[in-house]
Amino acid sequence: MIRMHLTNAYHRRSVIEVVIDAEKQRLGHVLFSGREELQEKELRLKTICYNLLVMNKIKASLILHEPLLLPVKEDG
């Protein structure tokens, strides 16, 4: 039971890390604002932009009737 809980918690953490990494790759890993309050605003704006990019990609795939991700080829 405890092992299952730890596995689920780790999986959630890994998913969050993948999203953060994707956001950094897409929008850059540097904040240009000097003051901490402006850095927080800049980070929020980057997150909003990333979410809009993802939503647009999903919307386009639905309109074009294309899969969102490329299918994985199975061995065999």
C-alpha positions, 0 to 999 in steps of 0.5 A, spaced: 500 500 500 505 504 501 509 502 495 503 504 491 502 511 494 510 512 493 509 510 486 503 514 484 507 520 488 513 519 484 509 519 477 505 525 479 512 528 480 515 526 473 509 528 469 510 535 473 517 535 471 516 533 464 511 539 463 516 544 466 522 542 462 517 542 455 515 549 457 523 551 458 524 548 452 519 552 448 519 559 451 526 559 454 529 557 461 531 565 463 527 570 466 529 577 464 526 581 469 531 583 475 526 584 481 523 578 484 516 581 483 517 582 476 520 575 475 514 572 478 509 576 473 514 574 467 513 566 469 506 567 470 506 570 463 510 564 460 506 559 463 500 562 460 503 563 453 505 555 454 498 553 456 495 557 450 500 554 445 498 547 448 491 548 447 492 551 440 495 545 438 490 540 441 484 545 437 488 544 431 489 537 431 481 536 433 479 540 427 484 537 422 482 530 425 489 528 426 492 525 432 495 529 437 502 525 438 505 520 433 503 513 434 508 509 437 510 503 433 510 496 436 516 491 436 514 485 432 
